[in-house]
C-alpha cells in the first residue's frame, strides 16, 4: 500500500486552519520525506484550491472576515441553521 499523509490532521471544527496552513505543512513536513525516499508525491482529495496553493503558492485573495463570521454564527444560533440555509438558497 501507499503511505497516506495528513488524514485526520485537523478537526472540521478548527476555525483558523486555512489552505495555506495545510499546504505549508505539506511543503515542510510531508514533501521532504517523500522526495528523500525517491518517491513521487500524489495529491488527492480536497479542492482545486489546495492544488493551486501547492503548485503556485497563495493567491492575493483577502483573508477571512472574522467579524462577519462571528455575526453569522450569532445569527445561526438565534435563527437556527434552517433559516440560514434558506437565506443562502434565496
N, C-alpha and C positions, 0 to 999 in steps of 0.2 A: 504494500500500500504506500501511498504518498503521505508524507507528513503534512499536517494542516496547521496553520498559524492563525492567531487572533480569533479563534472561535470562543464565544462566551467571555471575551475580554472586558466588554463594557455591558452594563445593565441598560436596558431601554430607558429606565427612569433617570439615568445620569444626564443632567441638563446641559452641562457645558462641554460635552465631547463633540468635537467637530470633525469634518472630513479631513481637515488639516492635521488635527491631532492623530487621527488614525494613520494617515499617510506618513507622518513624521515617525511614528512608531515602526511602520513597515521599513522605511528608509534606514532607520538607526538600529533596529533590533532584529528584523527578520531578513532583509536582503543580504546583509554582510554574511550571515551564516549560510544561507542558501548558496550564494555565489562562492563562498570559501569551500563548499563541498563539491564545486564544479557542476552544479545543477542549474537548470533554467527555471526561474520562478514562473508560476502560472497563477494569475489573479482571477478569482471567480467571486461572484456574489456582489452585494452592494449595488451601487448605481454607477452610471457613467461619470458622475462627479468624482468618485474615487479614482477611476481610470485616468481622467483628465488631470487630477491632482498629482498622481504618481508620475505621469509622463511629462507634464508641462508645469507643474507647480501651482501655487494658488492663483486664483483669478483676482481681479480688482473689485470683487463684489463686496458690498458692505457687510459688516459683522452683524451679529444678532441684536435685535432691539429688545433688551431685557425689560424695559418699562412696558412695552406693548405686550410682551409675553406674560408679564405679571397681570396686566389688566385683563387679558383674555382668559387667563386661568381663574381670576376672581369672578369674571362673568360666567365661566363654565360652572364654577362652584355654586353661584347664585341661581343661574337659569337651568342648569343641567346640560349634559352632553348632547341630548337630543335637540335641544333648542340651538345649540352651537352648530350642530350638523345641518340643521335646517337653514341657518344663516349661510353656511358655506355653499349649500345647494341652491340658494336663491338666485 
